[in-house]
Amino acid sequence: MTRVIIYSGKGGTGKTTISAATATLLARSGQRTLVLSSDPAHSLADAIGMPISRDRPTAIVPGLYGLEVDTIHEWRHNLGGFQQFVASTYSNRGVDRSTAAELANQPGLDEILALQRVMDEAQSGRWDTIVLDTAPTGNTLRLLAYPEMIIGGDAGKKFFRVYRGLANFARPFKRDLPDDRFFDEVGTLLERMDQLANFLLSPKISLRLVLNPEKLPLLETRRAYTFLNLYGMMVDAVMVNKILPRRSDLGPYFDYWVSLQRGYLQEIDDSFSPTPIFRTVLQEGEPIGIPALEAIGRATFGEADAGALLFDERPIWLEQWNEEGEPGQYELCMKLPFMEEDETVNLSRSGPDLGISLGRIQRTIALPRILYDCVMGNHRYEDGVLRLEFREGSGAAPADEPDELRVEAA
């Protein structure tokens, strides 16, 4: 499959510039490259210095194409029947037609449709590499979480099938029930969500976090790093942008900021090592246009291959050991750094699914099949890794019996 590099970070850190610079560098090396923006407030065209289409890739220079995803176009192309049913339902209840049309755009589906377009392009075979410039961190994390949230696990799929059957039975007796086109589109959407969840965990996909050497971007990047580990995403690099140059002619005002940044740069190194960290010094002019972007790419990556998987440490893994005469024992390990001392993780086991809640972050992990009939036992948090013990045995919990634990960070 096509190599996919996703850039994320706090708003204003320079994600678009770094994304465009990476794509330009890869195209210059001979790779057929697509740089794609999923941020509703598109600025990719501004950085490149030319108009970019919102429905089909635009040729920029040899080997480099750009696309700013238009979610309205994606809505009409993929979910026209769904949108029409929801809008007509609102309209039949007295809501103004224009308002009903706006209400039909369900929250979160913009992100899903943008991600679906990325997957379609990645599976088309047209590109060697796709570079995705995302919205600010919060939107990106929601984009990555939505496939799993919308599916709702096996229970969500079963509910959809039951609801479709009931609607088909009751439609002759009750108006305003969805038609077959609605169910076909939603069924296709659920299938695509399954595909998207697997797509995001592909070994060909990695995410790079962009931040500035300042307190707030550092704190937000730490939270994002923990979230991405929880979702099993591969973070293969941290990009530090807008670093002030160390020059004696800048004066005492800039000396203060250079000194402050030096402290944060050290903190970034301490926080994210051994993940590779790349630094970009603030340019003297605005980095607009292909030549400027190529120069930034070369200055940032140096001799490193900008398109390679730069770090491949998996955030979730399974360890197994056996003592003589004892049943199988396993540890499901999750790398969750930057947890505060008073922070808690809430766990709930329901059959083959493990629910995890960390602050406002929630996700459901489909356990490996080998753990289905195992009992979840002791747990511990050490060196930034949450370790959950599972043990085989005749006393294993039934698949539908919940098992709840509460874990405090050490």
Beta strands, then each sheet from edge to edge (+ up, - down):
strand 1: 3-9
strand 2: 33-37
strand 3: 58-61
strand 4: 64-68
strand 5: 129-133
strand 6: 205-211
strand 7: 235-243
strand 8: 277-281
strand 9: 316-321
strand 10: 329-335
strand 11: 344-350
strand 12: 353-358
strand 13: 361-366
strand 14: 375-382
strand 15: 385-391
strand 16: 402-408
sheet 1: 3+ 4- 2- 5- 1- 6- 7- 8-
sheet 2: 9+ 10- 15+ 14-
sheet 3: 13+ 12- 11+ 16-
end
